[in-house]
């Protein structure tokens, strides 16, 4: 072919690309897609992005990459026969194809299974595959143009494994740029079945696309070959703190009045980047301003994860309670009464998510164990904020406030015998919650900051004494039972204070691992420093870890009586117990084996419902009684 013919063909192909659906025409892309009032939102990735100058301090990676590298990374989940994947591309240039392709490998052959437009703003592409066979490992690759490609592995569901391992991570400081080999090497060796990023994946408040790509480049070597849960937190959507209040508009500095300060389109961009690949939301109706929701469930290896949005519906404190500190969400008045700020009508999870949790506790389809995931902790397990000598009595940004909906949430988590994993606090702790008394609630593990150059926190009781019932033989001085600054009961089991926040290797940053052992019915919580070496084993963990607890101990109530013993004709049925007088659901669990004597916590009459995956069959009312080995066993036929 001569040069003239080649040139004509190239021009013809280019002309065709301009009118083909899904093709990039940069001159038609809005340079300010979030409105004239927000010219700096996502500025590095919109309009003529290739002309933009990087910020002088802590710049993100260049977005102008070789064109065979424009597919940056991908994240995925699969549940209930549906695979969902988000592919993140670097920004595209004029004339470049605005289409990404998903290919799967079967045997020795690659087959294209889907094409999706690369969306602007944000430069992401989203694939949904129905009737997904989760019994096999399937290699995949996302392609753009002739040469750009990102490859990975869609793992089969590990339901045959006795132990399912989850990496618990959050707070990835953007002030420390570059890759994260010290974290990636350890996690690759430990090989978790699921990655959970609880929020603050990026702190580039107004530049989410650049920050999200930066995060993806840092973690893509573990993202590429296992399911990943990402839920955005306050800094991801550009906030210092966030009380979403059902999506209203925030109008004051610091946003403590509740709502969002940036346009809904920007919030939705963040959520689309980070959470579109999660299973479909269980209640998809958007909140105010058209802001989308993503709360849902994901099952991996028989562990059923409820994924919450604990910021989106929460009430903001400003204008609702008196200010008792330097700002509306910080309380430093030692004379204040915690009950005085637990006002009627304040929300935490909101009615929609509480309804979701109620339904989730009763539905054990595909589940042997349950776990709740959210952004932050249901307590204020921290004393020092920002500086080692800067004591704060109560922080209303945590989920310890409002206290009444906090207790409702913990009762729902306890109902399923679930543990709770979260991040956000920049201080890792393992606690056992108390609701009506110490220790009657579930365990909760707050991960350390992945990279802790934003905000230090410390657990440091003012009297420098352990609480009642300290952990026996703990290397940590301040374990035991405490009231947090909001009056909530917590039992401190382990914490990792930063010895020297100015020293990169003494900031107590890192990540958590949680091991759900279905065979032993135990949960092991591990906590690994950022610069540790996993090859050294448990001695490389923070002092106080690992800790192993019985799954059943996520309900810490002590039985006062029992119902008659039950024997089932199937293995591992679901049992729900309701107190007849009050209608309160005491618990809904999948038992192990065929025999179960339901414990109860008061005298009276109780309704028991049983089933294979849901409590479908209701038995005649039963009366509680003291333990008696001679009680007649009731045979329940479910097969």
Phi, psi and omega in degrees: 000128179282169186295325180296314180298318180298320180295317180297319180294320179297318179295320179295318179296321180294318179298320179295323181295333182288336182252353178288137177301144176082012179262147184280129171231089191302328182294341180265353181279131183299125180289339178229075187291349180254019174099156181296336180283352183229062185292340185263358180288124178058030191298331183287349186233013181236166179058220177277067188301330184291349178264354186284144178268140179291148175298147185290330182254135176047055184292146173288171177300151176300137177271353179263092186251164172308143191288348173270010179236017189285346173273107189282310183188177178214152175229150183208162164218162167218140183201140174054039175080012181233124171264131174233133182221136171251125174257129179255124178254154165292158178304144180263160183254167180305135177087348180280146183301134177261050182216135173247152184235138176253127178239142177242150181253123176238116186068234180258005187244140173266137179229130176286128183245345181197151170231138179219146179295145171275115189280145175233135358285165176112329175059039176248157179227143193230127185243138177229122181241119179276164177056044181285130176273107185269014182267356185229146168286133182230116173294145177225163168211139175258131185236151172220133181062208185277329193232340184287137188201142169232126185247151176195194183227126171272110185286147172293161177287123186276047186292343178275352180282140176289328185236126176252130187246130181240130171271127184251115190220156177190168167060075184258090189304130176276354176285338175257099184276178178090182184282175183235055186298328181295332177272314184298319181299317180294312183295323176300317178294319183282337168054060178293157179279338184212141173254132176237114174255112191277356178139168184055048173295334177215148176249020178272078196312316184256005184231063188294320182300314178296318180292321179293319176296319178301312177303314182298320178295325181290327188242005189295337180288344170253337176293327192294338191226031173197154180296148186223132171254124172238130172232126183287145177245196190299313183291332177299323180265013172089015183257153166286320172214163185219125166237100194291331178046049175066022171093012181290177180267127175276140187234003180236157178298138183087342172066019181288353174284349180094149179104187184247141182266338179261160184301153180303326181298325178287317177302316180294327175299313180301314182291325177295315176305307194272331193231359179301326185285355175290159172308153183307143178299144183286335179222087196281358183301129179293162174269194183303154182067006183079018177289130185284165175238162180219004184299136192195190176229152176219132178250127179227116176061029180088359173261124185258112184260122169271122184255114187254161171244085186278004174258330195292327185251356188289140178289143172273148185281331187297129179085355181249327177231155179296145176283126184233030179195194184291345178207166190299334185259002179244129180245126178233005181280110184293345181267358185289151178259116181306329180293337184289343180254003177266075191269151176300143176091348177287142183246153170240280178282337183085158186297324183294318180285327174297320176296318177302313181296321177302312180294320183295323181295333183268344184255109183251024178298123180071015187233135170251332185222152177235149182211141179251134179242137175203181185285313189226178192274151177271039177191168175253072185274061183199145179245317184256135184234127174084308178226154186294341180249016185252092186276138177232129184288313183212138180241114185279000175285336179281167181276011171287347177233141356288145191289320182296309175293335172300314181293324176299317180297315181294326177294323178291319177297316178297324181306324181268001184064033186266155167262168183236131176241140181201185178219227168079325194279348183063008175224118180280134176217152167241118182233161166245123184285148167246140180250293176264336176208164182300134172082004183271000181252194183274165171283152178215135183238115174264123182288154171289166170296137175301311177225114194257068176250014182257313191199120178270147174220154183220144168266115187203085180304143186298325180275357179053041179235150173292158174276173173303149179059052178294161179291123181300136175061021178290140174286354183262137187282338192238057173261174178116194185272131180219157164263131174284179184293352178255008179083008180278143179278129174220145172251112182279121181256325179198151177206163178222094178286144174287122179295324184206099188295337181282345182261121184306329184263010178228034182262004180058035174265167184155219184202165177251154168236138179234125183250114177265105180264102185290328181288315181274349183059047179229160172235129177247127179257124179241151181220117190247123175299151182304320184257026177279172176237108183299339179294341180279354178080200188299335181295344178277353181282166173301149176301134181102346177243156001279164174227135180243132180230159174285138177304321182297338182286355172292348165250103186269006178293146179261121181299142174250348179199177182221159172264167181303146181292144182243144175232130185250154178266013173227162178276143167053055178284171175264135180233130175239137181237128181238133173286120190296319186293315185265340185078007181286131174281117181282317177193161176218111190223152165269118180276164178255121181099205183239356182238141183203131172249105187296122173281150174225171191236017176196166173278150177146199182251141186224146178256124179248129175239143184223162178180175180291310179235338178224155181284082187270328185256120181261129181269161175302151182304143182240145178262139177288158181201163174294162178297132178212115183294343183270359181300142179293136179274131180266124178275127180244120181264120179237343184292000000 
